[in-house]
C-alpha cells in the first residue's frame, strides 16, 4: 500500500476506540482534507473530490437506485429520499448533540453485530472542539465521540487502517465532502457492508477560526461546552456551570468575522443536505427536534434499529406553493452575498431593530421544511456568487444542473461557459 499507510494496522484489544496514526495531508487547492490525500492512493483525489468534477446524478443513481426526481416535491432541495421525519429519542443521551440519534444508531449497529467498526470523530485531548478521526469497535466507545466538533478532519484516512485490520462491515459518520469522496471510491474499497450516516454541513472552518467565533460569543469562551444552530433562528450555547443561552441568528457577530473565516470550499458547497448518505440526521426541518432524511433501504434499516426508542412524525411546513414565504429572506441574502463578494461591507441592521426582528422571525419566518428549503437556496446562491468571482473556470464542473434550477427564480442564470 505504500509508505503512506498507517503502521498501526492492529487495533488495541483492550480499548473500544482506536486512533490510528495517519499520514500528513498533501497540498491541494479547494480542499477540506477529507483524508484521501493522506492515503497510499492519494491520486484518487482527482476522481473522488467534491470540488473537482462531481457527478451527483451518477452517484445518486449508484447509491440510491435513482437520481433525485425534480418532479417529486422537495427532491430538488434535499436529494433522493424515501421519507422525511421530525424525530427525537424518547430517552436523550447525555452529552450528545440534540437527543443523540446519530450516536444511538451507531451503538445499535455495533451492539447487533451489523458492523464491526464505526469510523467517526472524537474530541482532541487538548481541545474539545478539534475533531480527531477514530475507529470505534464496541458500542460503549460511542460515549467518547458524542457531541459536535468543528474543523477539517481527515476521516477517510481511516479507510486503510480499517481494511488492514480486517473490518469488512463498517459504518461511517461523515459530512458531505467526506461522503462524496467515499461514494466515489466505494466500489474499490471491498467492504461487505457499508452504512453511511450523514450530517448536513455548509459553513465549516478550521478549529482555530472556530475559537475566534466562540470568543465573540462569550468573554469566557473556554466555558462553552455545547453549540447548536436551531431551526427557531437561535444558536443554543451551554456552559460548564449548567447555564444555557439562546442567541438569535441576527445577533450573531458574523459581520465581525474575517472575510476568509469560511474557506472558499465551504462557501461553494452544493450538498448541504448530504444527499449521498443512507440517512441524513440534522436540524433544519426539525422545529425543535431532529430532522431525518431517510434516503434508501439502508437508511430505513437504520431507523428501524431504533425501534420504539424513537419518537417521530411528519415535519412541520409553513411554506407556500409559490415559495413566497422564503423569497424575501433569500433575496436579502443574495444582495448581501453579492455585496460581500465584491469586497464591500455587509449591510448591518440597526442594533435597536435586531431584537425585534429576532423575536418576529421564529413566528412569521419560514419554519420546518420551508426553513430547510430557504437554507438550501441560500447555499446555492452563495456557491454561484463566490465561484463566479473567485474560481470562474470551476463553475461548469462544480455546479450540477439542479443548483441552477434552485436559483433561477432569483434571476441567477448561467453565463457563457458556466454550465457543463
C-alpha positions as a printed Julia matrix, in Angstrom:
420×3 Matrix{Float64}:
   0.0    0.0     0.0
   2.99   2.35    0.01
   4.66   4.35    2.74
   1.59   6.5     3.45
  -0.33   3.63    5.06
  -0.64   3.68    8.84
   1.86   1.35   10.53
  -0.67   0.63   13.29
  -2.72  -1.98   11.45
  -3.76  -3.91   14.57
  -6.3   -2.22   16.86
  -5.75  -2.45   20.62
  -7.89  -5.28   22.01
  -8.42  -3.59   25.37
  -9.93  -0.31   24.12
 -13.21   0.35   22.29
 -11.87   3.44   20.48
  -8.8    3.25   18.27
  -6.88   6.28   16.98
  -4.66   5.03   14.14
  -1.66   7.02   13.08
  -2.29   8.7     9.72
  -0.01  10.38    7.21
   0.26  14.15    6.68
  -2.03  15.79    4.13
  -0.76  16.54    0.66
  -1.24  20.1    -0.61
  -4.43  20.5    -2.6
  -6.44  23.5    -3.8
 -10.09  23.78   -2.72
  -9.5   21.0    -0.2
 -11.32  20.2     3.05
  -8.86  17.41    3.91
 -11.37  14.55    3.72
  -8.39  12.22    4.22
  -7.91  10.7     0.78
  -4.71  12.68    0.16
  -3.26  11.04    3.29
  -3.63   7.51    1.91
  -1.45   5.42   -0.37
  -3.99   6.18   -3.11
  -3.68   9.95   -2.89
  -4.16  10.17   -6.65
  -7.8    9.25   -6.1
  -8.43  12.87   -5.11
  -8.74  13.69   -8.79
 -11.78  11.48   -9.28
 -13.29  11.47   -5.79
 -13.24  15.12   -4.75
 -16.49  17.05   -4.5
 -14.67  20.21   -5.55
 -13.2   18.96   -8.82
 -15.79  17.27  -11.05
 -18.68  15.84   -9.05
 -21.35  13.78  -10.8
 -24.29  13.73   -8.42
 -26.66  12.15  -10.94
 -24.41   9.12  -11.39
 -23.58   8.76   -7.71
 -27.18   9.18   -6.55
 -28.21   6.52   -9.05
 -25.5    4.15   -7.86
 -26.21   4.7    -4.15
 -29.99   5.09   -4.07
 -31.04   3.31   -7.25
 -32.12   6.57   -8.86
 -31.17  10.23   -9.11
 -33.23  12.96   -7.49
 -36.63  13.33   -9.13
 -37.17  17.03   -9.77
 -40.88  16.4   -10.26
 -41.19  14.97   -6.74
 -41.83  17.59   -4.08
 -38.62  18.57   -2.26
 -36.14  16.27   -4.01
 -34.84  19.32   -5.85
 -33.89  20.73   -2.46
 -32.95  17.69   -0.4
 -31.9   14.97   -2.85
 -33.4   11.47   -3.18
 -35.39  10.27   -0.19
 -37.98   7.77    0.91
 -39.18   9.59    3.98
 -38.76  12.88    5.87
 -39.2   12.77    9.63
 -39.11  15.05   12.63
 -37.67  12.86   15.37
 -36.09  12.59   18.79
 -35.01   9.86   21.17
 -37.52   9.28   23.96
 -34.55   8.95   26.34
 -31.97  11.56   25.24
 -28.32  10.58   25.54
 -26.46  12.83   27.96
 -23.67  14.79   26.33
 -24.83  14.08   22.78
 -25.88  16.67   20.21
 -29.64  17.17   20.3
 -31.0   13.88   21.69
 -28.23  11.7    20.24
 -29.9    9.9    17.32
 -26.65   9.51   15.38
 -24.83   8.18   18.45
 -27.61   5.69   19.2
 -27.78   4.39   15.63
 -24.05   3.69   15.74
 -24.36   2.0    19.14
 -27.12  -0.24   17.84
 -25.11  -1.2    14.77
 -22.23  -2.3    17.0
 -24.46  -3.98   19.59
 -26.26  -6.02   16.93
 -23.09  -7.05   15.12
 -24.3   -5.42   11.92
 -20.92  -3.67   11.77
 -17.51  -4.38   13.22
 -16.38  -0.76   13.31
 -17.66   2.81   13.14
 -15.42   5.47   11.59
 -16.13   8.86   13.15
 -14.66  11.77   15.12
 -13.61  12.14   18.74
 -12.51  15.3    20.55
  -8.82  16.05   20.75
  -7.37  15.51   24.22
  -6.17  19.14   24.4
  -9.06  20.8    22.55
 -12.63  19.52   22.9
 -13.7   21.28   19.7
 -10.97  19.78   17.48
 -12.0   16.59   15.62
  -9.73  13.55   15.64
 -10.54  10.59   13.34
 -11.13   7.39   15.31
 -12.4    3.85   14.81
 -14.97   2.7    17.37
 -15.19  -1.09   17.75
 -17.53  -1.51   20.73
 -20.82   0.18   21.49
 -19.6    1.66   24.77
 -16.95   3.53   22.82
 -19.58   5.81   21.27
 -19.78   7.65   24.59
 -16.32   9.05   23.81
 -17.37  10.6    20.5
 -20.66  12.31   21.38
 -21.27  15.93   20.5
 -20.17  18.38   17.83
 -16.65  19.02   16.61
 -15.68  21.93   14.38
 -12.85  21.87   11.86
 -11.43  19.89    9.0
 -10.86  16.25    9.82
  -9.34  13.53    7.59
 -11.98  10.91    8.27
 -11.3    8.89    5.11
  -7.66   8.36    6.05
  -9.14   5.71    8.36
 -10.22   3.56    5.42
  -6.77   2.0     5.05
  -6.22   1.02    8.7
  -9.82  -0.24    8.92
  -9.33  -2.51    5.91
  -5.87  -3.58    7.09
  -7.4   -4.58   10.45
  -9.81  -6.86    8.61
 -13.01  -4.92    9.13
 -15.47  -5.69    6.35
 -18.74  -4.41    7.83
 -18.36  -0.74    8.56
 -20.41   2.37    9.34
 -19.14   5.87    8.62
 -20.46   9.12   10.12
 -19.47  11.97    7.85
 -20.14  15.38    6.35
 -20.92  15.89    2.64
 -17.4   16.34    1.24
 -16.27  13.19    3.05
 -19.31  11.21    1.94
 -18.93  12.29   -1.7
 -15.36  11.02   -1.84
 -16.35   7.82   -0.02
 -19.13   7.09   -2.5
 -16.9    7.81   -5.48
 -14.44   5.2    -4.19
 -16.9    2.76   -2.62
 -16.74   0.13   -5.35
 -12.98  -0.32   -4.95
 -12.98  -0.46   -1.15
 -14.3   -4.01   -0.95
 -16.46  -3.69    2.16
 -19.1   -6.38    2.57
 -21.49  -3.88    4.13
 -21.26  -0.12    4.41
 -23.67   2.15    6.28
 -23.31   5.9     5.78
 -24.81   8.23    8.37
 -24.56  11.79    7.12
 -24.89  15.12    8.85
 -25.64  18.38    6.99
 -22.77  20.79    6.66
 -22.03  24.06    4.96
 -20.17  26.63    6.99
 -17.3   24.6     8.32
 -13.99  26.26    9.09
 -10.75  25.47   10.86
 -10.81  24.74   14.58
  -8.59  27.76   15.11
 -11.11  30.01   13.36
 -13.93  28.5    15.39
 -12.21  29.56   18.61
 -12.29  33.14   17.29
 -16.06  32.8    16.84
 -16.52  31.44   20.36
 -14.56  34.4    21.72
 -17.1   36.74   20.11
 -19.98  34.9    21.78
 -18.62  34.94   25.32
 -15.92  36.63   27.36
 -15.18  33.15   28.74
 -15.24  31.0    25.59
 -13.39  28.18   27.32
 -16.51  27.57   29.43
 -18.75  26.84   26.42
 -19.44  23.1    26.21
 -22.17  22.93   23.56
 -23.17  24.91   20.49
 -26.05  24.17   18.14
 -27.81  26.07   15.37
 -31.55  25.59   15.79
 -34.46  25.85   13.4
 -36.05  28.55   15.57
 -33.44  31.09   14.38
 -31.32  30.78   17.51
 -27.94  29.33   18.41
 -28.02  27.43   21.69
 -24.99  27.66   23.97
 -24.38  25.61   27.08
 -21.73  26.34   29.69
 -19.76  24.18   32.09
 -21.64  25.61   35.09
 -25.0   24.45   33.72
 -26.11  27.78   32.25
 -27.7   27.93   28.8
 -28.08  30.81   26.4
 -30.03  31.2    23.14
 -28.62  33.79   20.74
 -30.85  34.94   17.86
 -29.22  34.47   14.46
 -29.49  38.21   13.84
 -27.46  38.9    16.98
 -24.58  36.65   15.96
 -21.36  38.59   15.3
 -20.96  37.19   11.78
 -20.14  40.59   10.3
 -17.19  40.83   12.72
 -15.53  37.74   11.27
 -12.61  37.99    8.86
 -13.56  37.73    5.14
 -11.69  34.43    4.86
 -13.17  32.98    8.06
 -15.16  30.48    5.96
 -12.93  28.92    3.3
 -14.0   29.01   -0.36
 -14.74  25.28   -0.25
 -17.46  25.8     2.34
 -18.82  28.88    0.6
 -19.22  26.82   -2.59
 -20.53  23.52   -1.23
 -23.61  22.41   -3.18
 -24.52  19.44   -0.98
 -25.72  20.97    2.27
 -28.09  18.04    2.92
 -25.53  15.25    2.36
 -27.51  13.66   -0.45
 -25.27  10.58   -0.83
 -25.7    9.33    2.75
 -28.08   6.48    3.56
 -29.68   8.74    6.14
 -29.1   12.41    6.92
 -29.52  13.46   10.55
 -29.74  17.21   11.0
 -31.77  20.06   12.42
 -33.05  22.31    9.62
 -36.5   20.8     9.17
 -36.92  19.72   12.76
 -38.52  22.72   14.52
 -37.15  21.8    17.93
 -36.35  18.19   17.17
 -34.01  16.47   14.75
 -34.74  16.11   11.07
 -34.19  12.76    9.37
 -33.9   12.31    5.61
 -34.26   8.58    5.02
 -32.85   8.03    1.54
 -32.75   4.32    0.77
 -33.26   0.81    2.17
 -30.18   1.04    4.36
 -31.47   4.32    5.76
 -34.79   2.66    6.59
 -32.87  -0.16    8.26
 -31.03   2.34   10.44
 -34.27   3.97   11.6
 -35.77   0.54   12.27
 -32.82  -0.27   14.55
 -34.05   2.37   16.99
 -37.49   0.76   17.26
 -39.67   2.27   19.96
 -36.73   4.27   21.31
 -37.55   6.83   18.62
 -40.39   9.33   18.66
 -41.1   10.52   15.13
 -43.68  12.16   12.9
 -44.02  14.31    9.8
 -42.03  17.56    9.72
 -43.82  20.87   10.05
 -44.02  23.11    7.0
 -45.35  26.66    6.73
 -44.25  27.12    3.12
 -46.44  28.26    0.26
 -46.51  26.56   -3.17
 -45.12  29.68   -4.88
 -42.17  29.92   -2.48
 -43.14  33.42   -1.41
 -42.63  32.59    2.27
 -38.87  32.25    1.77
 -38.37  34.64   -1.15
 -37.69  37.74    0.92
 -35.07  36.05    3.07
 -33.27  34.56    0.08
 -33.32  37.84   -1.87
 -31.86  39.67    1.12
 -29.17  37.02    1.44
 -28.42  37.3    -2.3
 -27.94  41.06   -2.06
 -25.67  40.79    0.98
 -23.62  37.97   -0.55
 -23.09  39.9    -3.78
 -22.02  42.89   -1.71
 -19.6   40.86    0.39
 -18.16  39.06   -2.66
 -17.44  42.47   -4.15
 -15.37  43.43   -1.13
 -17.98  45.77    0.32
 -19.15  45.67    3.94
 -22.36  43.86    4.75
 -25.44  45.96    5.31
 -25.93  45.81    9.04
 -29.38  46.03   10.57
 -29.54  48.76   13.24
 -28.88  47.25   16.64
 -32.14  48.52   18.11
 -34.11  46.69   15.38
 -32.38  43.33   15.73
 -34.1   42.13   18.92
 -37.5   42.94   17.42
 -36.78  41.13   14.16
 -35.18  38.27   16.11
 -38.46  37.92   18.04
 -40.54  38.03   14.86
 -38.57  35.59   12.7
 -39.48  32.37   14.56
 -43.12  33.47   14.47
 -43.54  34.73   10.89
 -40.48  33.44    9.03
 -40.02  30.11    7.22
 -40.4   27.14    9.57
 -39.87  23.41    9.31
 -39.32  22.22    5.76
 -39.66  25.78    4.47
 -36.76  26.82    6.7
 -34.71  23.98    5.2
 -35.64  24.99    1.64
 -34.59  28.54    2.44
 -31.15  27.47    3.64
 -30.62  25.21    0.62
 -31.49  28.04   -1.77
 -29.15  30.36    0.12
 -26.32  27.87   -0.22
 -26.95  27.56   -3.96
 -26.88  31.35   -4.31
 -23.69  31.57   -2.28
 -21.94  28.88   -4.3
 -22.62  30.58   -7.62
 -21.65  34.06   -6.49
 -18.37  33.07   -4.89
 -17.31  30.67   -7.64
 -18.15  33.26  -10.27
 -15.87  35.75   -8.55
 -13.01  33.55   -7.33
 -12.91  30.37   -9.46
 -14.98  31.02  -12.6
 -13.34  28.18  -14.54
 -14.61  25.7   -11.97
 -18.27  26.6   -12.41
 -19.1   24.28  -15.28
 -17.7   21.26  -13.45
 -18.57  22.03   -9.81
 -22.2   23.13  -10.19
 -24.74  20.39  -11.0
 -27.83  21.28  -13.01
 -30.17  21.17  -10.02
 -28.28  24.08   -8.41
 -29.14  26.33  -11.35
 -32.74  25.17  -11.05
 -32.81  26.24   -7.4
 -31.75  29.82   -8.14
 -33.42  30.63  -11.45
 -36.37  32.29   -9.7
 -33.93  34.84   -8.23
 -32.55  35.87  -11.61
 -29.31  33.91  -11.33
 -28.73  32.18  -14.66
 -25.6   30.68  -16.19
 -23.42  32.87  -18.32
 -21.39  31.63  -21.27
 -19.05  28.85  -20.2
 -20.58  28.42  -16.74
 -22.64  25.33  -17.41
 -21.2   21.97  -18.39
